[in-house]
Amino acid sequence: MSTQAKSSLPAGLSGNGALPSWAPLALGLLLMYVPSFYDMFTGLWSTEEQAHGPIILGISHWLLYRNWGQMLAVSEGERGSWLGWPLLVLSVFVYFIGRSQGIAIFEIGSYLGTLMALILLMRGTRALRAQWFPFFFMLFMLPLPGSLVDMLTMPMKTAVSWVVGNVLYWVGYPISRSGVILQIGQYKLLVADACAGLHTLFTLEALGLLYLNIVRHNSLFRNITLAILIVPISFISNVIRVMVLTLITYHLGDAAGQGFLHGFAGMVLFVSALLLIIATDSLLRFGAADKEALPLFAGAAGPPALSADYGPLRMALPAALLMGAALLATLAIKPQKMLADSEPAIVLETSVPGAFGDWKIDPDAVAVVPSSVQQEKVAAIYSQTLSRTYINSRGQRVMLTIAYGSNQTQSMRAHRQEVCYAAQGFQIRDLHNENIVIDGLPVPVTRMVASNGPRIEPVTYWFTMGSSVVRSYLDRQVVQLKYALSDFIPDGYLFRVSAIDADDKAAFAAQDAFVNDLMKHVAPTVRAKLIGAPA
């Protein structure tokens, strides 16, 4: 009787001291990713734009749990695949780069690769195929680089604001639009990424795909058509949300629009999207022969079996050691000090002269006060901003903007100016990169011509990180890694000059002359920060 009782206990948990093979892997995952997800929950995922991240994470793990029994069944007797090793090495390397440099898409993306590699190592390729949808679903939680989001989001935000503005104007509301800014009555509303951006599109697309995975139609036509139609459904849902938020602000005031009812508008978005998905699915039923949908827990075979054969311990231990090595390497290189704290502070207001050479501050210039929403966005990225208009003896005017951010990690970087101008209703043309010579030093800059009605504004701008001018995403990562090796988080500047001038060639020439004159009259330490020249 005692022998039978002992044999009924799960293998590896029977008190004989044997270590189950999944234990070191679980420990490695916890040590690597609990700090990462804690930082995401208290940081990026706590913002409105990224609030879908933890929801996707939770649903993905439920889907993994749901498919676990099926995974064990289909991979019964299969040996682990060697393909898991290169994938695991690549994943922990990506984790190391992402965690140490604050690149969220690398850090969180490595979680997918690590899980997939461990399943390959311990249960083989058939097990991974059984879990394909949860891993695909996890892609929707990855935080994309801000520059990519800005580029892809702007057309959608512009379209949503155009539809909302025209519909409300048609029904009699006093509304106008400039880019993605809606003016209704006395209120200005910025159609932000959270309201009508790429993140919202991803969230709604994920909602639609989850719906398809749960109902499990047997009709290929019905599945593909509904998946495609989720994109216009998400657009319509975004229009409904922004319209509701605009009407709340107009009738109940700005406090209501930005307070509790702002969250209510978010609920309207997802409820309307879900209802539209269900309604569209019901209509598609008449155009496709479909058998009865599978039940919600189809394919599930009970809770994960801890006593199942998860592969030999000799395979699990090296994998766990590799994960531990990545964690230790990350702790060794992750920067802890702010570069701004190690250098003398630069106060822009006093460091940039009001008069130099043939230039002086234009006393007749009228300052443009940004909206409260724009001010909040600027304050989140920059700790100092300087905006002035200068004039010379020939009557040429140059508008100068310098903005300083003490933290140039991934989530706190300055935005590209063509995106900012487009958000305010400007049309952008002749966007290009070139090198200009400033104070004898070649500086890589971006130039464009922004126009809004009769206003034509040639613009020149560039970014610095530390003491280097950076243009591309790769440039930023290289500079960030260079400072990380010295245990520093770099600071950075946005430097922009522009002019109201229909002759863009003359305007760019005046801007070059202005910047060269300015750099001759600032301190060497300031010049080094603004154009990357050695102090």
C-alpha positions as CSV (number, residue, x, y, z in Angstrom):
1,M,0.0,0.0,0.0
2,S,2.8,2.4,0.8
3,T,4.5,1.5,-2.5
4,Q,1.4,2.4,-4.4
5,A,1.1,5.7,-2.6
6,K,4.7,6.6,-3.4
7,S,4.3,5.8,-7.1
8,S,1.2,8.0,-7.5
9,L,3.1,11.2,-6.7
10,P,4.4,13.3,-9.5
11,A,7.9,12.6,-10.7
12,G,10.4,15.0,-9.4
13,L,8.0,16.0,-6.5
14,S,8.0,12.8,-4.6
15,G,10.5,13.8,-1.9
16,N,13.4,11.8,-3.4
17,G,15.5,14.9,-4.0
18,A,15.2,14.9,-7.8
19,L,15.1,18.3,-9.3
20,P,12.5,18.7,-12.1
21,S,14.0,20.0,-15.3
22,W,11.5,22.9,-15.5
23,A,12.7,24.3,-12.1
24,P,16.0,26.0,-13.2
25,L,14.3,27.3,-16.4
26,A,11.5,28.9,-14.3
27,L,14.0,30.4,-11.9
28,G,16.0,31.8,-14.8
29,L,12.9,33.4,-16.4
30,L,11.8,34.9,-13.1
31,L,15.2,36.4,-12.3
32,M,15.5,37.9,-15.8
33,Y,12.1,39.2,-16.5
34,V,10.4,40.0,-13.2
35,P,12.5,43.2,-12.9
36,S,11.8,44.0,-16.6
37,F,8.0,43.7,-16.3
38,Y,8.1,45.6,-13.0
39,D,9.8,48.5,-14.7
40,M,7.3,48.2,-17.6
41,F,4.3,48.2,-15.2
42,T,5.5,51.2,-13.3
43,G,6.9,53.0,-16.4
44,L,5.9,52.7,-20.0
45,W,2.8,50.5,-19.5
46,S,1.4,53.0,-17.0
47,T,1.0,55.6,-19.8
48,E,-2.2,55.8,-21.7
49,E,-0.5,55.1,-25.0
50,Q,0.9,51.8,-23.8
51,A,-1.8,50.7,-21.4
52,H,-2.7,47.7,-23.6
53,G,0.7,46.1,-22.8
54,P,-0.2,44.3,-19.6
55,I,-3.5,43.2,-20.9
56,I,-1.9,41.6,-23.9
57,L,0.7,40.0,-21.6
58,G,-2.0,38.5,-19.3
59,I,-4.1,37.2,-22.2
60,S,-1.0,35.7,-23.8
61,H,-0.2,33.7,-20.7
62,W,-3.8,32.5,-20.4
63,L,-3.5,31.3,-24.0
64,L,-0.3,29.5,-23.2
65,Y,-2.0,27.8,-20.3
66,R,-5.0,27.0,-22.4
67,N,-2.9,25.3,-25.0
68,W,-0.4,23.6,-22.6
69,G,-2.2,20.2,-22.5
70,Q,-2.4,20.1,-26.3
71,M,1.2,21.0,-26.5
72,L,2.3,18.1,-24.3
73,A,0.1,15.7,-26.2
74,V,1.3,16.5,-29.7
75,S,5.0,16.5,-28.6
76,E,4.8,13.3,-26.6
77,G,7.9,11.3,-27.2
78,E,9.7,14.0,-29.3
79,R,13.2,15.0,-28.3
80,G,14.2,18.6,-27.9
81,S,15.4,20.5,-30.9
82,W,19.0,21.9,-31.3
83,L,17.4,24.9,-33.0
84,G,16.6,26.2,-29.5
85,W,20.2,26.9,-28.7
86,P,20.9,29.6,-31.4
87,L,17.5,31.1,-30.7
88,L,18.3,31.2,-26.9
89,V,21.7,32.7,-27.4
90,L,20.3,35.4,-29.7
91,S,17.4,36.1,-27.3
92,V,19.6,36.5,-24.2
93,F,21.9,38.8,-26.2
94,V,19.0,40.9,-27.3
95,Y,17.9,41.0,-23.6
96,F,21.3,42.1,-22.5
97,I,21.3,45.0,-25.0
98,G,17.7,46.0,-24.3
99,R,18.0,45.8,-20.5
100,S,21.3,47.5,-20.2
101,Q,20.5,50.3,-22.7
102,G,16.8,50.9,-21.9
103,I,15.6,49.7,-25.3
104,A,12.2,48.4,-24.3
105,I,11.4,46.6,-27.6
106,F,14.6,44.5,-27.3
107,E,14.1,43.8,-23.6
108,I,10.4,42.7,-23.9
109,G,10.9,41.2,-27.3
110,S,13.6,38.9,-26.0
111,Y,11.0,37.4,-23.7
112,L,9.2,35.9,-26.7
113,G,12.4,34.5,-28.1
114,T,13.5,33.0,-24.8
115,L,10.2,31.3,-24.2
116,M,10.2,29.9,-27.7
117,A,13.8,28.7,-27.4
118,L,13.1,26.9,-24.1
119,I,10.1,25.1,-25.6
120,L,12.2,24.0,-28.6
121,L,15.0,22.8,-26.3
122,M,12.8,20.8,-24.0
123,R,9.9,19.6,-26.1
124,G,10.8,20.1,-29.8
125,T,9.3,21.8,-32.9
126,R,5.8,20.2,-32.6
127,A,5.4,21.8,-29.1
128,L,6.3,25.2,-30.5
129,R,3.8,24.9,-33.3
130,A,1.1,24.1,-30.8
131,Q,1.8,27.4,-29.1
132,W,2.1,29.6,-32.2
133,F,-0.9,31.8,-31.5
134,P,0.1,32.9,-28.0
135,F,3.5,33.9,-29.2
136,F,2.0,35.7,-32.2
137,F,-0.4,37.5,-29.9
138,M,2.5,38.7,-27.7
139,L,3.9,40.7,-30.6
140,F,1.1,43.3,-30.0
141,M,2.5,44.2,-26.6
142,L,6.0,45.2,-27.9
143,P,6.7,48.9,-27.4
144,L,7.8,50.2,-30.8
145,P,10.4,53.0,-31.2
146,G,8.9,56.4,-30.9
147,S,10.2,57.5,-34.3
148,L,8.5,54.6,-36.0
149,V,5.3,55.2,-34.1
150,D,5.3,58.9,-35.0
151,M,5.8,58.1,-38.7
152,L,3.0,55.5,-38.9
153,T,0.6,57.2,-36.5
154,M,0.4,60.6,-38.1
155,P,-1.7,59.6,-41.2
156,M,-4.3,57.8,-39.0
157,K,-4.5,60.6,-36.4
158,T,-4.9,63.1,-39.3
159,A,-7.7,61.1,-40.9
160,V,-9.5,60.6,-37.6
161,S,-9.4,64.3,-36.8
162,W,-10.6,65.1,-40.4
163,V,-13.6,62.9,-40.1
164,V,-14.5,64.1,-36.6
165,G,-14.1,67.8,-37.6
166,N,-16.2,67.4,-40.8
167,V,-19.0,65.3,-39.2
168,L,-19.4,67.7,-36.2
169,Y,-19.3,70.7,-38.4
170,W,-21.9,69.2,-40.7
171,V,-24.3,68.7,-37.7
172,G,-23.8,72.3,-36.6
173,Y,-21.0,72.4,-34.0
174,P,-18.5,75.4,-34.1
175,I,-15.4,73.3,-34.9
176,S,-12.3,73.7,-37.0
177,R,-9.2,71.6,-37.5
178,S,-5.5,72.3,-38.0
179,G,-3.5,69.0,-38.5
180,V,-4.5,66.9,-35.5
181,I,-5.6,69.8,-33.4
182,L,-9.4,70.3,-33.1
183,Q,-10.8,73.7,-32.0
184,I,-14.4,73.4,-30.8
185,G,-15.8,76.5,-29.1
186,Q,-13.2,77.8,-26.7
187,Y,-11.4,74.4,-26.4
188,K,-8.5,73.0,-28.2
189,L,-8.0,69.2,-28.4
190,L,-4.9,67.4,-29.6
191,V,-5.7,64.0,-31.1
192,A,-3.0,62.1,-29.4
193,D,-1.5,58.7,-30.0
194,A,-3.6,57.2,-27.2
195,C,-6.8,58.4,-28.9
196,A,-6.2,57.5,-32.5
197,G,-2.7,56.2,-32.9
198,L,-0.8,53.0,-33.8
199,H,-1.1,51.6,-30.3
200,T,-4.9,51.8,-30.4
201,L,-4.9,50.1,-33.8
202,F,-2.6,47.3,-32.4
203,T,-4.9,46.9,-29.4
204,L,-8.0,46.6,-31.5
205,E,-6.4,44.3,-34.0
206,A,-5.3,42.1,-31.1
207,L,-8.9,42.2,-29.8
208,G,-10.2,41.0,-33.2
209,L,-7.6,38.2,-33.5
210,L,-8.4,37.0,-30.0
211,Y,-12.1,37.0,-30.9
212,L,-11.2,34.9,-34.0
213,N,-9.1,32.5,-31.9
214,I,-11.8,32.0,-29.4
215,V,-14.8,31.5,-31.7
216,R,-12.7,29.4,-34.1
217,H,-14.7,29.5,-37.3
218,N,-14.1,26.7,-39.8
219,S,-14.6,29.0,-42.8
220,L,-11.3,30.4,-44.2
221,F,-13.1,33.1,-46.0
222,R,-14.9,34.3,-42.8
223,N,-11.6,34.3,-40.8
224,I,-9.5,36.2,-43.4
225,T,-12.3,38.7,-44.2
226,L,-12.9,39.5,-40.6
227,A,-9.2,39.9,-39.9
228,I,-8.9,42.4,-42.7
229,L,-12.0,44.3,-41.7
230,I,-10.6,44.8,-38.2
231,V,-8.5,47.7,-39.5
232,P,-11.4,49.8,-40.7
233,I,-13.4,48.7,-37.6
234,S,-10.6,50.1,-35.4
235,F,-10.7,53.4,-37.5
236,I,-14.4,53.8,-37.0
237,S,-14.1,53.0,-33.3
238,N,-11.3,55.6,-33.0
239,V,-13.6,58.2,-34.7
240,I,-16.4,57.4,-32.2
241,R,-14.0,57.8,-29.3
242,V,-12.6,61.1,-30.4
243,M,-16.1,62.4,-31.2
244,V,-17.4,61.4,-27.8
245,L,-14.4,63.0,-26.1
246,T,-14.8,66.2,-28.2
247,L,-18.5,66.4,-27.3
248,I,-17.8,65.8,-23.6
249,T,-15.3,68.6,-23.6
250,Y,-17.6,71.0,-25.4
251,H,-20.7,70.4,-23.3
252,L,-19.1,69.6,-19.9
253,G,-15.8,71.4,-20.0
254,D,-12.1,70.6,-20.2
255,A,-11.9,69.1,-16.7
256,A,-14.6,66.5,-17.7
257,G,-12.8,65.7,-20.9
258,Q,-9.5,65.1,-19.3
259,G,-10.8,63.5,-16.1
260,F,-13.0,60.5,-15.4
261,L,-14.9,60.8,-18.6
262,H,-11.7,60.5,-20.6
263,G,-11.5,57.0,-19.4
264,F,-15.1,56.5,-20.2
265,A,-14.3,57.5,-23.8
266,G,-11.7,54.7,-23.8
267,M,-14.4,52.2,-22.7
268,V,-16.6,53.5,-25.5
269,L,-13.7,52.7,-27.9
270,F,-13.4,49.1,-27.0
271,V,-17.1,48.4,-26.5
272,S,-17.9,49.9,-29.9
273,A,-15.0,47.9,-31.5
274,L,-16.3,44.7,-30.0
275,L,-19.9,45.3,-31.0
276,L,-18.7,46.2,-34.6
277,I,-16.6,43.0,-34.7
278,I,-19.5,40.8,-33.6
279,A,-21.9,42.6,-36.0
280,T,-19.5,42.2,-38.9
281,D,-19.0,38.5,-38.0
282,S,-22.7,38.0,-38.0
283,L,-23.1,39.5,-41.4
284,L,-20.2,37.4,-42.8
285,R,-22.0,34.2,-41.6
286,F,-24.5,34.7,-44.4
287,G,-21.7,34.8,-47.0
288,A,-19.7,31.8,-45.9
289,A,-20.6,28.2,-45.2
290,D,-19.4,27.6,-41.7
291,K,-19.9,24.8,-39.2
292,E,-20.6,25.4,-35.6
293,A,-17.8,27.3,-33.9
294,L,-15.6,25.3,-31.6
295,P,-16.1,25.8,-27.8
296,L,-14.0,28.3,-25.9
297,F,-11.7,25.8,-24.3
298,A,-11.3,23.6,-27.4
299,G,-7.8,22.1,-27.5
300,A,-7.2,22.6,-23.8
301,A,-6.4,19.5,-21.9
302,G,-6.4,20.5,-18.3
303,P,-3.8,22.5,-16.3
304,P,-0.1,22.3,-17.1
305,A,1.4,19.0,-15.8
306,L,4.4,19.6,-13.6
307,S,5.2,15.9,-13.7
308,A,5.4,15.8,-17.5
309,D,8.6,15.0,-19.3
310,Y,10.1,18.5,-20.0
311,G,13.4,17.1,-21.2
312,P,16.6,16.1,-19.5
313,L,18.0,18.2,-16.7
314,R,21.4,18.3,-18.5
315,M,19.6,20.4,-21.2
316,A,17.9,22.7,-18.7
317,L,20.9,23.6,-16.6
318,P,23.1,25.1,-19.3
319,A,20.1,27.1,-20.6
320,A,19.5,28.4,-17.1
321,L,23.2,29.3,-16.6
322,L,23.1,31.2,-19.9
323,M,20.2,33.2,-18.7
324,G,21.9,33.9,-15.4
325,A,25.0,35.1,-17.3
326,A,23.0,37.5,-19.3
327,L,21.4,38.9,-16.1
328,L,24.8,39.4,-14.4
329,A,26.2,41.0,-17.5
330,T,23.3,43.4,-17.6
331,L,23.8,44.4,-14.0
332,A,27.5,45.1,-14.7
333,I,26.9,47.4,-17.7
334,K,23.6,49.1,-17.0
335,P,24.3,52.8,-16.5
336,Q,23.4,54.4,-13.2
337,K,24.7,57.9,-13.4
338,M,23.3,60.9,-15.3
339,L,25.8,62.7,-17.5
340,A,24.0,66.0,-16.7
341,D,25.0,65.5,-13.0
342,S,28.7,65.2,-13.8
343,E,29.1,68.4,-15.8
344,P,28.5,72.1,-15.0
345,A,24.9,73.0,-15.6
346,I,24.1,75.1,-18.7
347,V,21.3,77.7,-18.3
348,L,20.1,78.4,-21.8
349,E,18.5,81.8,-21.0
350,T,21.9,83.2,-19.9
351,S,24.2,81.1,-22.1
352,V,22.7,82.2,-25.4
353,P,23.3,85.9,-26.0
354,G,20.5,88.2,-26.8
355,A,22.7,90.2,-29.3
356,F,25.8,89.0,-31.2
357,G,27.4,90.1,-34.5
358,D,24.7,91.6,-36.7
359,W,21.9,89.9,-34.8
360,K,19.7,90.9,-31.9
361,I,16.4,89.8,-30.4
362,D,13.5,91.2,-32.4
363,P,11.5,93.4,-30.0
364,D,8.4,93.3,-32.3
365,A,8.2,89.5,-32.4
366,V,5.0,88.0,-30.9
367,A,5.6,84.9,-28.9
368,V,3.3,81.9,-29.8
369,V,2.0,80.2,-26.7
370,P,1.5,76.5,-27.2
371,S,-1.6,74.7,-25.9
372,S,-1.7,73.2,-22.5
373,V,-1.5,69.7,-24.0
374,Q,1.5,70.6,-26.1
375,Q,3.2,72.2,-23.0
376,E,2.7,68.9,-21.1
377,K,4.3,66.9,-23.9
378,V,7.2,69.3,-24.1
379,A,7.7,69.3,-20.3
380,A,7.8,65.4,-20.3
381,I,10.8,65.4,-22.6
382,Y,12.7,68.6,-22.0
383,S,13.8,70.3,-18.8
384,Q,14.8,73.6,-20.5
385,T,13.5,75.3,-23.6
386,L,14.5,78.6,-25.2
387,S,12.5,80.2,-28.0
388,R,13.5,83.6,-29.5
389,T,13.3,85.5,-32.8
390,Y,16.4,87.4,-34.0
391,I,16.7,90.1,-36.6
392,N,19.7,91.6,-38.4
393,S,20.3,95.0,-40.0
394,R,18.9,93.8,-43.3
395,G,15.6,92.9,-41.8
396,Q,16.2,89.1,-42.0
397,R,14.5,87.2,-39.2
398,V,15.5,83.8,-37.8
399,M,13.5,81.9,-35.2
400,L,15.6,80.0,-32.8
401,T,14.5,77.1,-30.6
402,I,16.8,75.1,-28.3
403,A,15.5,72.4,-26.0
404,Y,17.4,70.4,-23.5
405,G,16.6,67.0,-22.0
406,S,18.7,65.6,-19.2
407,N,17.7,62.0,-19.9
408,Q,18.0,60.7,-23.5
409,T,17.0,57.1,-22.9
410,Q,14.5,55.4,-25.3
411,S,11.3,56.8,-23.8
412,M,12.5,60.3,-23.2
413,R,14.1,61.2,-26.5
414,A,13.2,64.3,-28.6
415,H,10.8,63.9,-31.4
416,R,11.5,64.5,-35.1
417,Q,10.4,68.0,-36.1
418,E,8.7,67.0,-39.3
419,V,6.2,65.0,-37.2
420,C,5.7,67.9,-34.8
421,Y,5.0,70.3,-37.7
422,A,2.6,67.9,-39.4
423,A,0.7,67.5,-36.2
424,Q,0.0,71.2,-36.2
425,G,-1.4,71.1,-39.8
426,F,1.7,71.9,-41.8
427,Q,2.4,70.3,-45.1
428,I,6.1,69.1,-45.4
429,R,8.1,69.1,-48.6
430,D,11.7,68.9,-49.6
431,L,12.6,66.9,-46.4
432,H,16.3,65.9,-46.7
433,N,19.6,65.5,-44.8
434,E,22.8,67.4,-45.5
435,N,26.0,68.5,-43.8
436,I,26.6,72.1,-43.1
437,V,29.8,73.7,-41.9
438,I,29.4,75.5,-38.5
439,D,32.4,77.1,-36.9
440,G,34.6,75.0,-39.2
441,L,33.0,71.7,-38.2
442,P,30.7,69.6,-40.5
443,V,27.4,69.1,-38.8
444,P,24.7,66.6,-40.1
445,V,21.4,68.4,-40.2
446,T,17.8,67.8,-41.4
447,R,16.1,70.4,-43.6
448,M,12.6,70.8,-44.7
449,V,10.0,73.4,-45.9
450,A,6.8,73.5,-43.8
451,S,3.8,75.3,-45.2
452,N,0.4,76.0,-43.7
453,G,-1.8,78.2,-46.0
454,P,0.2,81.4,-46.8
455,R,2.9,80.6,-44.2
456,I,6.0,79.0,-45.7
457,E,8.7,78.1,-43.1
458,P,12.1,76.7,-44.1
459,V,13.4,74.7,-41.1
460,T,16.9,73.4,-40.2
461,Y,17.4,71.2,-37.1
462,W,19.5,68.6,-35.5
463,F,19.9,66.6,-32.3
464,T,22.8,66.0,-30.0
465,M,23.4,63.3,-27.4
466,G,26.3,64.0,-25.0
467,S,28.8,65.7,-27.2
468,S,27.8,64.0,-30.5
469,V,25.4,65.1,-33.2
470,V,23.0,62.2,-34.0
471,R,20.8,61.8,-37.0
472,S,19.6,58.2,-37.3
473,Y,18.1,55.7,-34.8
474,L,21.4,53.7,-35.1
475,D,23.5,56.8,-34.3
476,R,21.5,57.3,-31.1
477,Q,22.0,53.7,-30.0
478,V,25.7,53.8,-30.7
479,V,26.2,57.0,-28.7
480,Q,24.0,55.6,-25.9
481,L,26.1,52.4,-25.7
482,K,29.3,54.4,-25.7
483,Y,28.1,56.3,-22.6
484,A,26.7,53.2,-21.0
485,L,30.2,51.6,-21.0
486,S,31.2,54.6,-18.9
487,D,28.2,54.1,-16.6
488,F,26.4,57.3,-17.9
489,I,23.0,58.1,-19.2
490,P,23.5,60.9,-21.8
491,D,21.7,64.2,-22.0
492,G,20.8,65.9,-25.3
493,Y,19.7,69.0,-27.2
494,L,17.3,69.8,-30.0
495,F,18.6,72.8,-32.0
496,R,16.2,74.3,-34.6
497,V,16.3,77.5,-36.7
498,S,13.6,78.6,-39.1
499,A,12.3,81.6,-40.9
500,I,9.1,82.8,-42.6
501,D,10.3,83.1,-46.2
502,A,9.0,81.9,-49.5
503,D,12.6,81.7,-50.8
504,D,13.9,78.6,-49.0
505,K,17.4,78.9,-50.5
506,A,17.8,82.5,-49.1
507,A,16.3,81.4,-45.8
508,F,18.7,78.4,-45.4
509,A,21.7,80.7,-46.3
510,A,20.5,83.2,-43.6
511,Q,20.1,80.3,-41.1
512,D,23.7,79.1,-41.8
513,A,25.1,82.6,-41.3
514,F,23.0,83.0,-38.1
515,V,24.2,79.8,-36.5
516,N,27.9,80.4,-37.4
517,D,27.7,83.9,-35.8
518,L,26.0,82.4,-32.7
519,M,28.6,79.7,-32.2
520,K,31.3,82.3,-32.2
521,H,29.7,84.1,-29.3
522,V,28.9,81.2,-26.9
523,A,31.2,79.5,-24.4
524,P,33.2,76.6,-25.7
525,T,31.4,74.2,-23.4
526,V,28.0,75.4,-24.7
527,R,29.2,75.1,-28.3
528,A,30.4,71.5,-27.7
529,K,26.9,70.6,-26.5
530,L,25.1,72.3,-29.3
531,I,27.1,71.2,-32.3
532,G,29.2,68.3,-31.0
533,A,32.5,70.2,-31.2
534,P,35.2,69.3,-28.7
535,A,35.2,71.8,-25.8
